[in-house]
């Protein structure tokens, strides 16, 4: 799992109204201006499973449960897609006791580094954590 901020053009706001209701927008204001945050869950090998868009100022924790619950990986051969991974890798933005407990209830091993204010995890797989850099998210993209 990873999240990145995508800068939006200043005129990107103002989606057309559909049936008298304002269209859904994932734009937010921050110190850098208009932005959108892309939250992506991918399987090992950088194949995207699911993604969510939120306003740029939203934190990763706000969509953590939705990212874990959506998407499945097709099994080799026949059978239902595998919905629960064995391990979930994320950066420090996903680090919290609540997130770790939620993953453990689902029998998923969290591979998320701890913040300096948290208790250290005894079995942190550093090598697997470094594989998360294979996830290719465009860092300098613009929404027009």
CNS distance restraints for C-alpha pairs under 8 A (distance, minus, plus):
assign (resid   1 and name CA) (resid  39 and name CA) 7.29 0.50 0.50
assign (resid   1 and name CA) (resid  40 and name CA) 5.64 0.50 0.50
assign (resid   1 and name CA) (resid  41 and name CA) 4.48 0.50 0.50
assign (resid   1 and name CA) (resid  42 and name CA) 6.46 0.50 0.50
assign (resid   1 and name CA) (resid  88 and name CA) 7.45 0.50 0.50
assign (resid   1 and name CA) (resid  89 and name CA) 6.09 0.50 0.50
assign (resid   1 and name CA) (resid  90 and name CA) 4.92 0.50 0.50
assign (resid   1 and name CA) (resid  91 and name CA) 7.53 0.50 0.50
assign (resid   1 and name CA) (resid 132 and name CA) 7.87 0.50 0.50
assign (resid   2 and name CA) (resid  39 and name CA) 5.84 0.50 0.50
assign (resid   2 and name CA) (resid  40 and name CA) 5.49 0.50 0.50
assign (resid   2 and name CA) (resid  41 and name CA) 6.72 0.50 0.50
assign (resid   2 and name CA) (resid  90 and name CA) 6.15 0.50 0.50
assign (resid   2 and name CA) (resid  91 and name CA) 6.75 0.50 0.50
assign (resid   2 and name CA) (resid 135 and name CA) 7.96 0.50 0.50
assign (resid   3 and name CA) (resid  37 and name CA) 6.65 0.50 0.50
assign (resid   3 and name CA) (resid  38 and name CA) 5.42 0.50 0.50
assign (resid   3 and name CA) (resid  39 and name CA) 4.23 0.50 0.50
assign (resid   3 and name CA) (resid  40 and name CA) 6.12 0.50 0.50
assign (resid   3 and name CA) (resid  60 and name CA) 6.86 0.50 0.50
assign (resid   4 and name CA) (resid  37 and name CA) 5.55 0.50 0.50
assign (resid   4 and name CA) (resid  38 and name CA) 5.38 0.50 0.50
assign (resid   4 and name CA) (resid  39 and name CA) 6.69 0.50 0.50
assign (resid   4 and name CA) (resid 137 and name CA) 7.35 0.50 0.50
assign (resid   4 and name CA) (resid 139 and name CA) 6.90 0.50 0.50
assign (resid   5 and name CA) (resid  35 and name CA) 6.51 0.50 0.50
assign (resid   5 and name CA) (resid  36 and name CA) 5.73 0.50 0.50
assign (resid   5 and name CA) (resid  37 and name CA) 4.35 0.50 0.50
assign (resid   5 and name CA) (resid  38 and name CA) 6.32 0.50 0.50
assign (resid   5 and name CA) (resid  56 and name CA) 6.10 0.50 0.50
assign (resid   5 and name CA) (resid 139 and name CA) 7.56 0.50 0.50
assign (resid   6 and name CA) (resid  35 and name CA) 5.58 0.50 0.50
assign (resid   6 and name CA) (resid  36 and name CA) 5.15 0.50 0.50
assign (resid   6 and name CA) (resid  37 and name CA) 5.87 0.50 0.50
assign (resid   6 and name CA) (resid  38 and name CA) 7.12 0.50 0.50
assign (resid   6 and name CA) (resid  56 and name CA) 7.60 0.50 0.50
assign (resid   6 and name CA) (resid 139 and name CA) 7.23 0.50 0.50
assign (resid   6 and name CA) (resid 140 and name CA) 6.98 0.50 0.50
assign (resid   6 and name CA) (resid 141 and name CA) 5.78 0.50 0.50
assign (resid   6 and name CA) (resid 142 and name CA) 6.02 0.50 0.50
assign (resid   6 and name CA) (resid 143 and name CA) 7.12 0.50 0.50
assign (resid   7 and name CA) (resid  33 and name CA) 7.79 0.50 0.50
assign (resid   7 and name CA) (resid  34 and name CA) 6.34 0.50 0.50
assign (resid   7 and name CA) (resid  35 and name CA) 4.46 0.50 0.50
assign (resid   7 and name CA) (resid  36 and name CA) 6.41 0.50 0.50
assign (resid   7 and name CA) (resid 140 and name CA) 7.71 0.50 0.50
assign (resid   7 and name CA) (resid 141 and name CA) 6.67 0.50 0.50
assign (resid   7 and name CA) (resid 142 and name CA) 5.12 0.50 0.50
assign (resid   7 and name CA) (resid 143 and name CA) 6.50 0.50 0.50
assign (resid   8 and name CA) (resid  12 and name CA) 6.38 0.50 0.50
assign (resid   8 and name CA) (resid  27 and name CA) 7.74 0.50 0.50
assign (resid   8 and name CA) (resid  33 and name CA) 7.92 0.50 0.50
assign (resid   8 and name CA) (resid  34 and name CA) 5.26 0.50 0.50
assign (resid   8 and name CA) (resid  35 and name CA) 4.90 0.50 0.50
assign (resid   8 and name CA) (resid  36 and name CA) 6.77 0.50 0.50
assign (resid   8 and name CA) (resid 142 and name CA) 5.44 0.50 0.50
assign (resid   8 and name CA) (resid 143 and name CA) 4.67 0.50 0.50
assign (resid   8 and name CA) (resid 144 and name CA) 6.41 0.50 0.50
assign (resid   9 and name CA) (resid  34 and name CA) 6.75 0.50 0.50
assign (resid   9 and name CA) (resid 142 and name CA) 7.07 0.50 0.50
assign (resid   9 and name CA) (resid 143 and name CA) 6.32 0.50 0.50
assign (resid   9 and name CA) (resid 144 and name CA) 5.72 0.50 0.50
assign (resid  10 and name CA) (resid  33 and name CA) 7.57 0.50 0.50
assign (resid  10 and name CA) (resid  34 and name CA) 6.27 0.50 0.50
assign (resid  11 and name CA) (resid 144 and name CA) 7.97 0.50 0.50
assign (resid  12 and name CA) (resid 143 and name CA) 7.44 0.50 0.50
assign (resid  12 and name CA) (resid 144 and name CA) 6.02 0.50 0.50
assign (resid  13 and name CA) (resid  25 and name CA) 7.67 0.50 0.50
assign (resid  13 and name CA) (resid  27 and name CA) 7.13 0.50 0.50
assign (resid  15 and name CA) (resid  22 and name CA) 6.97 0.50 0.50
assign (resid  15 and name CA) (resid  23 and name CA) 5.52 0.50 0.50
assign (resid  15 and name CA) (resid  24 and name CA) 7.53 0.50 0.50
assign (resid  15 and name CA) (resid  25 and name CA) 7.16 0.50 0.50
assign (resid  16 and name CA) (resid  22 and name CA) 6.73 0.50 0.50
assign (resid  16 and name CA) (resid  23 and name CA) 6.13 0.50 0.50
assign (resid  17 and name CA) (resid  21 and name CA) 5.27 0.50 0.50
assign (resid  17 and name CA) (resid  22 and name CA) 4.61 0.50 0.50
assign (resid  17 and name CA) (resid  23 and name CA) 5.58 0.50 0.50
assign (resid  18 and name CA) (resid  22 and name CA) 6.54 0.50 0.50
assign (resid  18 and name CA) (resid  23 and name CA) 6.43 0.50 0.50
assign (resid  25 and name CA) (resid  55 and name CA) 7.89 0.50 0.50
assign (resid  26 and name CA) (resid  36 and name CA) 5.82 0.50 0.50
assign (resid  26 and name CA) (resid  37 and name CA) 7.78 0.50 0.50
assign (resid  26 and name CA) (resid  53 and name CA) 5.95 0.50 0.50
assign (resid  26 and name CA) (resid  54 and name CA) 4.75 0.50 0.50
assign (resid  26 and name CA) (resid  55 and name CA) 4.60 0.50 0.50
assign (resid  26 and name CA) (resid  56 and name CA) 7.65 0.50 0.50
assign (resid  27 and name CA) (resid  34 and name CA) 6.31 0.50 0.50
assign (resid  27 and name CA) (resid  35 and name CA) 5.58 0.50 0.50
assign (resid  27 and name CA) (resid  36 and name CA) 5.06 0.50 0.50
assign (resid  27 and name CA) (resid  54 and name CA) 6.97 0.50 0.50
assign (resid  27 and name CA) (resid  55 and name CA) 4.46 0.50 0.50
assign (resid  27 and name CA) (resid  56 and name CA) 6.23 0.50 0.50
assign (resid  28 and name CA) (resid  33 and name CA) 7.98 0.50 0.50
assign (resid  28 and name CA) (resid  34 and name CA) 5.59 0.50 0.50
assign (resid  28 and name CA) (resid  35 and name CA) 5.50 0.50 0.50
assign (resid  28 and name CA) (resid  36 and name CA) 6.35 0.50 0.50
assign (resid  28 and name CA) (resid  55 and name CA) 4.31 0.50 0.50
assign (resid  28 and name CA) (resid  56 and name CA) 4.85 0.50 0.50
assign (resid  28 and name CA) (resid  57 and name CA) 6.03 0.50 0.50
assign (resid  29 and name CA) (resid  33 and name CA) 5.39 0.50 0.50
assign (resid  29 and name CA) (resid  34 and name CA) 4.86 0.50 0.50
assign (resid  29 and name CA) (resid  35 and name CA) 6.45 0.50 0.50
assign (resid  29 and name CA) (resid  55 and name CA) 7.74 0.50 0.50
assign (resid  29 and name CA) (resid  56 and name CA) 6.74 0.50 0.50
assign (resid  29 and name CA) (resid  57 and name CA) 6.80 0.50 0.50
assign (resid  30 and name CA) (resid  34 and name CA) 6.60 0.50 0.50
assign (resid  30 and name CA) (resid  35 and name CA) 7.31 0.50 0.50
assign (resid  30 and name CA) (resid  56 and name CA) 6.98 0.50 0.50
assign (resid  30 and name CA) (resid  57 and name CA) 6.12 0.50 0.50
assign (resid  34 and name CA) (resid  56 and name CA) 7.38 0.50 0.50
assign (resid  35 and name CA) (resid  55 and name CA) 6.70 0.50 0.50
assign (resid  35 and name CA) (resid  56 and name CA) 4.68 0.50 0.50
assign (resid  35 and name CA) (resid  57 and name CA) 7.85 0.50 0.50
assign (resid  36 and name CA) (resid  53 and name CA) 6.77 0.50 0.50
assign (resid  36 and name CA) (resid  54 and name CA) 5.98 0.50 0.50
assign (resid  36 and name CA) (resid  55 and name CA) 4.89 0.50 0.50
assign (resid  36 and name CA) (resid  56 and name CA) 4.19 0.50 0.50
assign (resid  36 and name CA) (resid  57 and name CA) 7.96 0.50 0.50
assign (resid  37 and name CA) (resid  53 and name CA) 5.71 0.50 0.50
assign (resid  37 and name CA) (resid  54 and name CA) 5.25 0.50 0.50
assign (resid  37 and name CA) (resid  55 and name CA) 5.82 0.50 0.50
assign (resid  37 and name CA) (resid  56 and name CA) 4.68 0.50 0.50
assign (resid  37 and name CA) (resid  57 and name CA) 7.65 0.50 0.50
assign (resid  37 and name CA) (resid  58 and name CA) 7.44 0.50 0.50
assign (resid  38 and name CA) (resid  51 and name CA) 6.93 0.50 0.50
assign (resid  38 and name CA) (resid  52 and name CA) 6.00 0.50 0.50
assign (resid  38 and name CA) (resid  53 and name CA) 4.88 0.50 0.50
assign (resid  38 and name CA) (resid  54 and name CA) 6.73 0.50 0.50
assign (resid  39 and name CA) (resid  51 and name CA) 5.44 0.50 0.50
assign (resid  39 and name CA) (resid  52 and name CA) 5.17 0.50 0.50
assign (resid  39 and name CA) (resid  53 and name CA) 6.31 0.50 0.50
assign (resid  39 and name CA) (resid  54 and name CA) 7.92 0.50 0.50
assign (resid  39 and name CA) (resid  60 and name CA) 7.41 0.50 0.50
assign (resid  39 and name CA) (resid  63 and name CA) 7.84 0.50 0.50
assign (resid  39 and name CA) (resid  67 and name CA) 7.88 0.50 0.50
assign (resid  40 and name CA) (resid  48 and name CA) 7.05 0.50 0.50
assign (resid  40 and name CA) (resid  49 and name CA) 7.71 0.50 0.50
assign (resid  40 and name CA) (resid  50 and name CA) 6.06 0.50 0.50
assign (resid  40 and name CA) (resid  51 and name CA) 4.34 0.50 0.50
assign (resid  40 and name CA) (resid  52 and name CA) 6.62 0.50 0.50
assign (resid  40 and name CA) (resid  67 and name CA) 7.61 0.50 0.50
assign (resid  41 and name CA) (resid  48 and name CA) 6.06 0.50 0.50
assign (resid  41 and name CA) (resid  49 and name CA) 5.62 0.50 0.50
assign (resid  41 and name CA) (resid  50 and name CA) 5.38 0.50 0.50
assign (resid  41 and name CA) (resid  51 and name CA) 6.11 0.50 0.50
assign (resid  41 and name CA) (resid  67 and name CA) 6.48 0.50 0.50
assign (resid  41 and name CA) (resid  68 and name CA) 7.93 0.50 0.50
assign (resid  42 and name CA) (resid  46 and name CA) 5.64 0.50 0.50
assign (resid  42 and name CA) (resid  47 and name CA) 5.32 0.50 0.50
assign (resid  42 and name CA) (resid  48 and name CA) 4.05 0.50 0.50
assign (resid  42 and name CA) (resid  49 and name CA) 4.90 0.50 0.50
assign (resid  42 and name CA) (resid  50 and name CA) 6.95 0.50 0.50
assign (resid  42 and name CA) (resid 135 and name CA) 7.40 0.50 0.50
assign (resid  43 and name CA) (resid  47 and name CA) 5.46 0.50 0.50
assign (resid  43 and name CA) (resid  48 and name CA) 6.38 0.50 0.50
assign (resid  43 and name CA) (resid  49 and name CA) 6.55 0.50 0.50
assign (resid  43 and name CA) (resid  73 and name CA) 7.60 0.50 0.50
assign (resid  45 and name CA) (resid 134 and name CA) 7.38 0.50 0.50
assign (resid  45 and name CA) (resid 135 and name CA) 7.82 0.50 0.50
assign (resid  46 and name CA) (resid 134 and name CA) 6.33 0.50 0.50
assign (resid  46 and name CA) (resid 135 and name CA) 5.01 0.50 0.50
assign (resid  46 and name CA) (resid 136 and name CA) 6.95 0.50 0.50
assign (resid  49 and name CA) (resid  71 and name CA) 5.57 0.50 0.50
assign (resid  49 and name CA) (resid  72 and name CA) 6.85 0.50 0.50
assign (resid  49 and name CA) (resid  73 and name CA) 7.41 0.50 0.50
assign (resid  50 and name CA) (resid  67 and name CA) 6.98 0.50 0.50
assign (resid  50 and name CA) (resid  70 and name CA) 6.73 0.50 0.50
assign (resid  50 and name CA) (resid  71 and name CA) 5.69 0.50 0.50
assign (resid  51 and name CA) (resid  67 and name CA) 7.13 0.50 0.50
assign (resid  52 and name CA) (resid  63 and name CA) 7.75 0.50 0.50
assign (resid  52 and name CA) (resid  67 and name CA) 7.53 0.50 0.50
assign (resid  54 and name CA) (resid  58 and name CA) 6.50 0.50 0.50
assign (resid  58 and name CA) (resid  62 and name CA) 6.96 0.50 0.50
assign (resid  59 and name CA) (resid  63 and name CA) 7.91 0.50 0.50
assign (resid  59 and name CA) (resid  93 and name CA) 7.56 0.50 0.50
assign (resid  60 and name CA) (resid  64 and name CA) 6.28 0.50 0.50
assign (resid  60 and name CA) (resid  93 and name CA) 5.86 0.50 0.50
assign (resid  60 and name CA) (resid  94 and name CA) 6.06 0.50 0.50
assign (resid  61 and name CA) (resid  65 and name CA) 7.92 0.50 0.50
assign (resid  61 and name CA) (resid  93 and name CA) 7.15 0.50 0.50
assign (resid  61 and name CA) (resid  94 and name CA) 5.84 0.50 0.50
assign (resid  61 and name CA) (resid  99 and name CA) 7.82 0.50 0.50
assign (resid  63 and name CA) (resid  67 and name CA) 6.24 0.50 0.50
assign (resid  64 and name CA) (resid  68 and name CA) 6.37 0.50 0.50
assign (resid  64 and name CA) (resid  94 and name CA) 7.19 0.50 0.50
assign (resid  64 and name CA) (resid  99 and name CA) 7.47 0.50 0.50
assign (resid  65 and name CA) (resid  69 and name CA) 6.13 0.50 0.50
assign (resid  65 and name CA) (resid  99 and name CA) 7.92 0.50 0.50
assign (resid  66 and name CA) (resid  70 and name CA) 6.16 0.50 0.50
assign (resid  67 and name CA) (resid  71 and name CA) 7.85 0.50 0.50
assign (resid  69 and name CA) (resid  83 and name CA) 7.69 0.50 0.50
assign (resid  70 and name CA) (resid  83 and name CA) 7.80 0.50 0.50
assign (resid  71 and name CA) (resid  83 and name CA) 6.58 0.50 0.50
assign (resid  72 and name CA) (resid  81 and name CA) 5.44 0.50 0.50
assign (resid  72 and name CA) (resid  82 and name CA) 5.40 0.50 0.50
assign (resid  72 and name CA) (resid  83 and name CA) 4.42 0.50 0.50
assign (resid  72 and name CA) (resid  84 and name CA) 7.49 0.50 0.50
assign (resid  73 and name CA) (resid  81 and name CA) 5.28 0.50 0.50
assign (resid  73 and name CA) (resid  82 and name CA) 5.11 0.50 0.50
assign (resid  73 and name CA) (resid  83 and name CA) 6.45 0.50 0.50
assign (resid  74 and name CA) (resid  80 and name CA) 7.31 0.50 0.50
assign (resid  74 and name CA) (resid  81 and name CA) 4.53 0.50 0.50
assign (resid  74 and name CA) (resid  82 and name CA) 6.32 0.50 0.50
assign (resid  75 and name CA) (resid  79 and name CA) 6.52 0.50 0.50
assign (resid  75 and name CA) (resid  80 and name CA) 7.07 0.50 0.50
assign (resid  75 and name CA) (resid  81 and name CA) 5.64 0.50 0.50
assign (resid  75 and name CA) (resid  82 and name CA) 6.47 0.50 0.50
assign (resid  84 and name CA) (resid 106 and name CA) 7.51 0.50 0.50
assign (resid  84 and name CA) (resid 108 and name CA) 7.10 0.50 0.50
assign (resid  85 and name CA) (resid 108 and name CA) 6.34 0.50 0.50
assign (resid  86 and name CA) (resid 107 and name CA) 7.44 0.50 0.50
assign (resid  86 and name CA) (resid 108 and name CA) 5.15 0.50 0.50
assign (resid  86 and name CA) (resid 109 and name CA) 6.22 0.50 0.50
assign (resid  87 and name CA) (resid 108 and name CA) 5.27 0.50 0.50
assign (resid  87 and name CA) (resid 109 and name CA) 4.51 0.50 0.50
assign (resid  87 and name CA) (resid 110 and name CA) 5.77 0.50 0.50
assign (resid  87 and name CA) (resid 111 and name CA) 6.69 0.50 0.50
assign (resid  88 and name CA) (resid 108 and name CA) 6.70 0.50 0.50
assign (resid  88 and name CA) (resid 109 and name CA) 6.28 0.50 0.50
assign (resid  88 and name CA) (resid 110 and name CA) 5.08 0.50 0.50
assign (resid  88 and name CA) (resid 111 and name CA) 5.78 0.50 0.50
assign (resid  88 and name CA) (resid 112 and name CA) 7.82 0.50 0.50
assign (resid  89 and name CA) (resid 110 and name CA) 6.34 0.50 0.50
assign (resid  89 and name CA) (resid 111 and name CA) 4.65 0.50 0.50
assign (resid  89 and name CA) (resid 112 and name CA) 5.82 0.50 0.50
assign (resid  89 and name CA) (resid 128 and name CA) 7.70 0.50 0.50
assign (resid  89 and name CA) (resid 129 and name CA) 6.20 0.50 0.50
assign (resid  89 and name CA) (resid 132 and name CA) 6.83 0.50 0.50
assign (resid  90 and name CA) (resid  94 and name CA) 6.07 0.50 0.50
assign (resid  90 and name CA) (resid  95 and name CA) 7.88 0.50 0.50
assign (resid  90 and name CA) (resid 111 and name CA) 6.54 0.50 0.50
assign (resid  90 and name CA) (resid 112 and name CA) 5.15 0.50 0.50
assign (resid  90 and name CA) (resid 113 and name CA) 7.91 0.50 0.50
assign (resid  90 and name CA) (resid 129 and name CA) 7.61 0.50 0.50
assign (resid  90 and name CA) (resid 132 and name CA) 7.44 0.50 0.50
assign (resid  91 and name CA) (resid  95 and name CA) 7.15 0.50 0.50
assign (resid  91 and name CA) (resid 112 and name CA) 5.83 0.50 0.50
assign (resid  91 and name CA) (resid 113 and name CA) 6.65 0.50 0.50
assign (resid  92 and name CA) (resid 112 and name CA) 6.45 0.50 0.50
assign (resid  92 and name CA) (resid 113 and name CA) 5.80 0.50 0.50
assign (resid  92 and name CA) (resid 114 and name CA) 6.61 0.50 0.50
assign (resid  92 and name CA) (resid 115 and name CA) 6.61 0.50 0.50
assign (resid  94 and name CA) (resid  99 and name CA) 7.06 0.50 0.50
assign (resid  94 and name CA) (resid 112 and name CA) 7.12 0.50 0.50
assign (resid  95 and name CA) (resid  99 and name CA) 6.79 0.50 0.50
assign (resid  95 and name CA) (resid 100 and name CA) 7.49 0.50 0.50
assign (resid  95 and name CA) (resid 112 and name CA) 6.08 0.50 0.50
assign (resid  95 and name CA) (resid 113 and name CA) 6.74 0.50 0.50
assign (resid  95 and name CA) (resid 114 and name CA) 6.07 0.50 0.50
assign (resid  95 and name CA) (resid 115 and name CA) 6.96 0.50 0.50
assign (resid  96 and name CA) (resid 100 and name CA) 6.35 0.50 0.50
assign (resid  96 and name CA) (resid 114 and name CA) 7.88 0.50 0.50
assign (resid  97 and name CA) (resid 101 and name CA) 6.09 0.50 0.50
assign (resid  98 and name CA) (resid 102 and name CA) 6.16 0.50 0.50
assign (resid  99 and name CA) (resid 103 and name CA) 6.27 0.50 0.50
assign (resid 100 and name CA) (resid 104 and name CA) 6.19 0.50 0.50
assign (resid 100 and name CA) (resid 110 and name CA) 6.27 0.50 0.50
assign (resid 101 and name CA) (resid 105 and name CA) 6.14 0.50 0.50
assign (resid 102 and name CA) (resid 106 and name CA) 6.57 0.50 0.50
assign (resid 103 and name CA) (resid 107 and name CA) 6.35 0.50 0.50
assign (resid 103 and name CA) (resid 108 and name CA) 5.08 0.50 0.50
assign (resid 103 and name CA) (resid 109 and name CA) 6.71 0.50 0.50
assign (resid 103 and name CA) (resid 110 and name CA) 6.55 0.50 0.50
assign (resid 104 and name CA) (resid 108 and name CA) 5.32 0.50 0.50
assign (resid 104 and name CA) (resid 109 and name CA) 6.34 0.50 0.50
assign (resid 104 and name CA) (resid 110 and name CA) 7.56 0.50 0.50
assign (resid 111 and name CA) (resid 124 and name CA) 6.18 0.50 0.50
assign (resid 111 and name CA) (resid 125 and name CA) 6.40 0.50 0.50
assign (resid 111 and name CA) (resid 128 and name CA) 7.67 0.50 0.50
assign (resid 111 and name CA) (resid 129 and name CA) 6.39 0.50 0.50
assign (resid 112 and name CA) (resid 124 and name CA) 7.58 0.50 0.50
assign (resid 112 and name CA) (resid 129 and name CA) 7.40 0.50 0.50
assign (resid 113 and name CA) (resid 121 and name CA) 7.75 0.50 0.50
assign (resid 113 and name CA) (resid 124 and name CA) 7.31 0.50 0.50
assign (resid 114 and name CA) (resid 118 and name CA) 5.88 0.50 0.50
assign (resid 114 and name CA) (resid 119 and name CA) 7.07 0.50 0.50
assign (resid 114 and name CA) (resid 120 and name CA) 5.97 0.50 0.50
assign (resid 114 and name CA) (resid 121 and name CA) 7.00 0.50 0.50
assign (resid 125 and name CA) (resid 129 and name CA) 6.29 0.50 0.50
assign (resid 126 and name CA) (resid 130 and name CA) 6.32 0.50 0.50
assign (resid 127 and name CA) (resid 131 and name CA) 6.77 0.50 0.50
assign (resid 128 and name CA) (resid 132 and name CA) 7.26 0.50 0.50
